[in-house]
Amino acid sequence: MRIKTSAALVAVTLALVGSLTGPASAQGPVGANPRSNFSVGALPSACWSSPRGARCIKAGVRYLDKARAKLGQSPYVLPRGFVWLSPAQQVLVLTNLDRKSYGLSPVPGLTAALDRDAAGGVRAANDPVPGKQSWIGFTSNWAGGYPNIVLAYEAWMYDDGPGSGNLDCTVRNRAGCWGHRHDILWRFGSHGALAMGAAAMKGPHGSPGYAMLLVQERPGVHPAYTFRWTQAVRR
């Protein structure tokens, strides 16, 4: 799936479940879709001079909180030092806060292998796929052109419906509307560990790119987490 945004915020794409076979296949997204999009407005100049700096990250969080408020939800309760986490760690935190708010299990952590797979998606400017064949199901998102991963995440979650730049969400065909949000709020089966990978780097044309990958492993597979959700919430 592709999303075309403003000239400053280039593109977003989507991959839904990679596999729906096996006893613990993905079950589908949860929660009602927003009734309208919430797009990002003006950003501080720091988002162009220091896009991963604290000022631009905080601006992205403010828009996330405004989007939640529009849905009647409380602001994100972020761990201390969130602005200094790596982009992959930041998107793990945001993903789990949203998953928990919809009654879904948080993803226990990031793995180096899935981070590499996510980086491969950024290099290809496309949705990443897991390299190892130890998974039952997965979802993934890609975004390009956003100043940082927090702003890319805002588009995935809150600016993905009718009237957005989502090219798979048209007046005649709305099957792809809110697909990126669905990837984040995907209810996986009850058996098999969850793991995540994420990447933020330059894409093939030199513009910033971002990718995230949620994977459910086969039962008995134990992911080697490099950063755990429990580490984040202790901050």
C-alpha positions as CSV (number, residue, x, y, z in Angstrom):
1,M,0.0,0.0,0.0
2,R,1.2,3.5,-0.7
3,I,0.4,6.9,0.7
4,K,1.2,10.2,-1.0
5,T,1.5,13.1,1.4
6,S,2.6,16.7,1.0
7,A,5.8,17.6,-0.7
8,A,7.6,17.7,2.6
9,L,6.2,14.4,3.8
10,V,6.8,12.1,0.9
11,A,5.3,8.6,1.1
12,V,4.1,5.7,3.3
13,T,3.5,2.1,2.3
14,L,2.0,-0.9,4.0
15,A,2.3,-4.7,4.1
16,L,-0.4,-6.7,5.9
17,V,0.0,-10.2,7.2
18,G,2.8,-12.1,5.4
19,S,1.3,-15.5,6.2
20,L,-2.2,-16.5,7.4
21,T,-1.4,-20.2,7.6
22,G,-0.7,-22.4,10.6
23,P,-2.4,-22.9,13.9
24,A,-1.5,-19.5,15.3
25,S,-2.0,-17.3,12.3
26,A,-2.8,-13.6,12.7
27,Q,-6.3,-12.8,13.6
28,G,-6.8,-9.3,12.4
29,P,-6.9,-5.6,13.6
30,V,-8.7,-4.4,16.6
31,G,-10.5,-1.1,17.4
32,A,-12.7,1.2,15.4
33,N,-11.0,3.3,12.7
34,P,-11.0,7.0,13.4
35,R,-13.8,8.9,11.6
36,S,-11.3,11.3,10.0
37,N,-7.7,11.9,9.6
38,F,-5.5,13.9,11.9
39,S,-2.6,15.4,9.9
40,V,0.5,17.1,11.3
41,G,0.5,20.9,11.0
42,A,3.4,23.4,11.4
43,L,6.7,22.0,12.6
44,P,9.5,23.9,14.3
45,S,12.6,24.8,12.2
46,A,14.5,22.3,14.3
47,C,12.7,19.5,12.4
48,W,14.8,20.4,9.4
49,S,18.1,21.3,11.1
50,S,18.0,18.6,13.8
51,P,15.1,16.2,13.0
52,R,16.0,13.7,15.7
53,G,16.7,16.3,18.3
54,A,14.5,16.7,21.4
55,R,12.6,19.7,20.0
56,C,11.4,18.0,16.9
57,I,10.6,14.7,18.7
58,K,8.6,16.6,21.3
59,A,6.7,18.4,18.4
60,G,5.8,15.0,17.0
61,V,4.6,13.7,20.4
62,R,2.4,16.8,20.8
63,Y,0.7,15.9,17.5
64,L,0.3,12.3,18.7
65,D,-1.4,13.6,21.9
66,K,-3.7,15.9,19.9
67,A,-4.7,13.0,17.7
68,R,-5.5,10.9,20.7
69,A,-7.5,13.7,22.2
70,K,-9.5,13.9,19.1
71,L,-10.4,10.3,19.7
72,G,-11.3,11.0,23.3
73,Q,-8.2,9.2,24.6
74,S,-5.6,10.3,27.1
75,P,-2.1,11.5,26.1
76,Y,0.8,9.0,25.6
77,V,2.5,8.3,28.9
78,L,6.1,8.1,27.7
79,P,9.1,6.8,29.7
80,R,11.6,9.4,30.9
81,G,14.3,10.0,28.3
82,F,12.0,9.0,25.5
83,V,13.5,11.7,23.2
84,W,17.0,10.2,23.7
85,L,16.0,6.6,22.8
86,S,17.0,5.3,19.4
87,P,14.3,5.6,16.6
88,A,13.7,1.8,16.8
89,Q,13.2,2.0,20.6
90,Q,10.9,5.0,20.2
91,V,8.6,3.2,17.8
92,L,8.6,0.1,20.0
93,V,7.4,2.3,22.9
94,L,4.7,4.0,20.8
95,T,3.5,0.7,19.3
96,N,3.1,-0.9,22.7
97,L,1.4,2.0,24.3
98,D,-1.2,1.9,21.5
99,R,-1.5,-1.9,21.6
100,K,-2.0,-1.9,25.3
101,S,-4.7,0.8,25.0
102,Y,-6.7,-1.5,22.8
103,G,-6.2,-4.6,25.0
104,L,-3.5,-6.2,22.9
105,S,-0.3,-7.8,24.2
106,P,2.7,-5.6,24.0
107,V,5.6,-6.7,21.8
108,P,8.3,-7.9,24.3
109,G,11.2,-6.4,22.4
110,L,13.4,-5.6,19.4
111,T,15.8,-8.1,17.8
112,A,18.9,-7.4,15.7
113,A,17.7,-9.7,13.0
114,L,14.4,-7.9,12.5
115,D,16.1,-4.5,12.8
116,R,18.2,-5.6,9.8
117,D,15.1,-6.7,7.9
118,A,13.5,-3.4,8.6
119,A,16.6,-1.6,7.3
120,G,16.3,-3.7,4.2
121,G,12.9,-2.3,3.7
122,V,14.2,1.3,4.0
123,R,17.0,0.6,1.5
124,A,14.4,-0.8,-1.0
125,A,11.8,2.0,-0.1
126,N,9.3,-0.8,0.4
127,D,7.6,-2.8,3.1
128,P,10.1,-5.0,5.0
129,V,9.7,-8.8,5.2
130,P,11.4,-11.1,7.8
131,G,14.5,-12.8,6.5
132,K,14.2,-16.0,8.5
133,Q,11.4,-18.4,7.9
134,S,10.7,-19.0,11.6
135,W,7.6,-16.9,11.6
136,I,3.8,-17.6,11.5
137,G,2.7,-14.2,10.5
138,F,3.9,-10.6,10.3
139,T,2.8,-7.0,9.5
140,S,5.0,-4.2,8.3
141,N,5.0,-0.5,7.4
142,W,7.3,1.7,5.5
143,A,7.5,5.5,5.4
144,G,9.7,8.0,3.5
145,G,10.4,11.7,3.8
146,Y,9.3,12.4,7.4
147,P,11.7,14.2,9.7
148,N,11.8,11.5,12.3
149,I,10.1,8.2,13.1
150,V,7.7,9.7,15.6
151,L,6.1,11.8,12.8
152,A,6.1,8.8,10.5
153,Y,4.3,6.9,13.2
154,E,1.7,9.7,13.5
155,A,0.9,9.2,9.8
156,W,0.6,5.4,10.2
157,M,-1.8,5.7,13.1
158,Y,-3.8,8.8,12.5
159,D,-3.5,10.1,8.9
160,D,-4.3,7.0,6.9
161,G,-8.0,7.1,6.1
162,P,-10.3,8.5,3.4
163,G,-9.1,11.9,2.2
164,S,-5.5,11.2,3.2
165,G,-2.8,10.4,0.6
166,N,-3.4,6.7,0.9
167,L,-3.5,5.5,-2.7
168,D,-5.2,2.3,-1.6
169,C,-7.9,4.2,0.1
170,T,-10.0,5.8,-2.6
171,V,-13.7,6.8,-3.0
172,R,-14.4,3.6,-5.0
173,N,-12.2,1.3,-3.0
174,R,-11.8,1.8,0.7
175,A,-10.4,-1.7,1.4
176,G,-7.0,-0.3,2.2
177,C,-8.1,2.6,4.4
178,W,-6.3,2.6,7.8
179,G,-4.2,-0.3,6.8
180,H,-1.0,1.0,8.5
181,R,-3.0,1.5,11.7
182,H,-4.3,-2.0,11.4
183,D,-0.7,-3.3,11.1
184,I,0.2,-1.7,14.5
185,L,-3.1,-2.9,16.2
186,W,-3.0,-6.4,14.8
187,R,-4.2,-9.2,17.0
188,F,-1.9,-12.2,16.5
189,G,-2.7,-15.7,17.5
190,S,-2.3,-17.0,21.0
191,H,0.8,-19.2,20.4
192,G,4.2,-18.0,19.4
193,A,6.4,-15.2,20.7
194,L,6.1,-11.7,19.3
195,A,9.1,-9.6,18.2
196,M,9.7,-6.3,16.4
197,G,12.3,-4.7,14.2
198,A,12.5,-1.1,13.2
199,A,14.9,1.2,11.2
200,A,15.4,4.8,10.5
201,M,18.0,5.7,7.8
202,K,18.4,7.2,4.4
203,G,16.6,5.5,1.6
204,P,17.8,4.8,-1.9
205,H,17.4,8.4,-3.1
206,G,18.9,10.0,0.0
207,S,15.7,11.0,1.7
208,P,14.9,9.7,5.2
209,G,13.1,6.4,5.4
210,Y,11.5,4.4,8.2
211,A,10.2,0.9,8.6
212,M,8.7,-1.3,11.3
213,L,8.1,-5.1,11.3
214,L,5.9,-7.0,13.8
215,V,6.5,-10.8,13.7
216,Q,4.9,-13.7,15.5
217,E,7.4,-16.6,15.7
218,R,6.6,-20.3,15.5
219,P,5.9,-21.9,18.9
220,G,9.2,-22.9,20.5
221,V,11.2,-20.1,18.9
222,H,12.8,-17.7,21.4
223,P,13.7,-14.3,20.0
224,A,17.0,-12.8,21.1
225,Y,15.8,-9.4,22.2
226,T,18.3,-6.6,22.1
227,F,16.0,-4.1,23.8
228,R,13.0,-5.1,25.9
229,W,9.7,-3.4,26.6
230,T,10.4,-3.9,30.3
231,Q,13.6,-1.8,29.9
232,A,11.6,1.0,28.5
233,V,8.9,1.1,31.1
234,R,11.5,1.1,33.9
235,R,12.9,4.5,32.7
